[in-house]
């Protein structure tokens, strides 16, 4: 079971509402703070504005330079995107390769603050 995103405590499976059954694979509820954690279905990745992995939903992607035939997606729509010239992406978590025209998720840059103490 995954840990809670809010407090880090243990989670348990929870009952899903009708809408959650359509868009979520599983729903977890935190035992400490009652926070809700949803695991979405793969088709939800189609509605993102940025490129995410169609298998695991991760945004941690990199551009792949060559095709690994064992790990490339078999989705005909993704293969059509590849034949239309879409770049090839590689998921860093599940190692799936797929084609997509959408841009990658941008990571926020680390901000450093210069503090000047004067007395």
C-alpha positions as CSV (number, residue, x, y, z in Angstrom):
1,X,0.0,0.0,0.0
2,X,1.3,3.5,-0.8
3,X,2.0,6.0,1.9
4,X,-0.1,9.1,2.4
5,X,1.0,12.1,0.5
6,X,0.1,14.5,3.3
7,X,1.4,12.8,6.5
8,X,3.3,9.7,5.3
9,X,1.1,7.3,7.3
10,X,-0.2,3.9,6.2
11,X,-3.1,3.8,3.7
12,X,-5.9,1.3,3.2
13,X,-8.1,0.6,0.2
14,X,-11.3,2.6,0.2
15,X,-14.7,2.2,-1.5
16,X,-15.0,4.2,-4.8
17,X,-17.9,6.3,-5.9
18,X,-19.5,5.8,-9.3
19,X,-17.4,8.6,-10.8
20,X,-14.2,7.2,-9.2
21,X,-14.9,3.8,-10.7
22,X,-14.9,5.3,-14.1
23,X,-11.6,7.3,-13.8
24,X,-9.7,5.5,-10.9
25,X,-8.1,2.1,-10.7
26,X,-7.9,2.2,-6.9
27,X,-8.6,4.7,-4.1
28,X,-6.7,4.6,-0.8
29,X,-7.6,6.4,2.5
30,X,-5.1,7.4,5.1
31,X,-5.5,5.8,8.5
32,X,-4.2,9.0,10.3
33,X,-5.5,12.1,8.5
34,X,-8.2,10.5,6.3
35,X,-6.5,11.9,3.2
36,X,-7.5,10.4,-0.2
37,X,-5.0,9.0,-2.7
38,X,-6.3,8.0,-6.2
39,X,-4.6,5.9,-8.8
40,X,-6.0,7.0,-12.2
41,X,-6.6,4.8,-15.2
42,X,-4.1,5.1,-18.1
43,X,-6.6,6.9,-20.5
44,X,-6.5,9.9,-18.2
45,X,-3.0,10.6,-19.7
46,X,-4.7,11.6,-22.9
47,X,-6.2,14.7,-21.3
48,X,-3.0,16.1,-19.8
49,X,-1.6,19.3,-21.3
50,X,2.0,18.0,-21.0
51,X,3.5,14.6,-21.8
52,X,3.1,11.8,-19.2
53,X,3.7,8.1,-19.4
54,X,0.6,6.2,-20.7
55,X,1.5,3.2,-18.5
56,X,2.3,4.6,-15.1
57,X,1.3,8.3,-15.4
58,X,4.8,9.5,-14.4
59,X,6.0,12.9,-15.7
60,X,9.7,11.9,-15.2
61,X,10.5,11.4,-18.9
62,X,13.5,11.8,-21.2
63,X,13.8,11.9,-25.0
64,X,15.1,8.5,-26.3
65,X,17.6,8.4,-29.1
66,X,16.9,4.9,-30.4
67,X,14.0,2.4,-30.2
68,X,14.2,-0.6,-27.9
69,X,11.7,-3.0,-29.5
70,X,10.9,-4.9,-26.3
71,X,9.8,-1.8,-24.4
72,X,8.0,0.3,-27.0
73,X,4.3,0.7,-26.7
74,X,2.0,-1.4,-28.9
75,X,-0.7,1.2,-29.0
76,X,-1.7,1.9,-32.7
77,X,-2.4,5.6,-32.0
78,X,1.1,6.1,-30.5
79,X,2.7,4.3,-33.5
80,X,0.7,6.6,-35.8
81,X,2.1,9.6,-33.9
82,X,5.6,8.1,-34.5
83,X,5.0,7.8,-38.2
84,X,3.8,11.4,-38.3
85,X,7.1,12.6,-36.8
86,X,6.4,12.8,-33.0
87,X,9.5,12.5,-30.8
88,X,10.2,9.3,-28.9
89,X,10.1,9.5,-25.1
90,X,11.3,7.1,-22.5
91,X,9.8,6.8,-19.0
92,X,12.4,6.7,-16.3
93,X,10.3,4.6,-13.9
94,X,8.7,1.8,-16.0
95,X,11.1,2.2,-19.0
96,X,8.2,2.3,-21.6
97,X,9.0,4.1,-24.9
98,X,6.2,5.9,-26.7
99,X,5.6,8.7,-29.2
100,X,3.9,12.0,-28.2
101,X,3.7,15.6,-29.7
102,X,3.1,17.3,-26.3
103,X,6.0,19.0,-24.5
104,X,7.6,17.5,-21.4
105,X,6.6,18.6,-17.9
106,X,8.8,21.4,-16.8
107,X,10.5,20.9,-13.4
108,X,10.7,24.0,-11.2
109,X,14.1,25.3,-10.8
110,X,15.8,25.4,-7.4
111,X,15.5,28.8,-5.9
112,X,18.3,30.0,-3.7
113,X,17.9,33.0,-1.6
114,X,20.8,35.4,-0.7
115,X,20.3,36.6,2.8
116,X,22.2,39.6,4.0
117,X,22.2,40.2,7.7
118,X,23.1,43.7,8.8
119,X,23.2,44.9,12.3
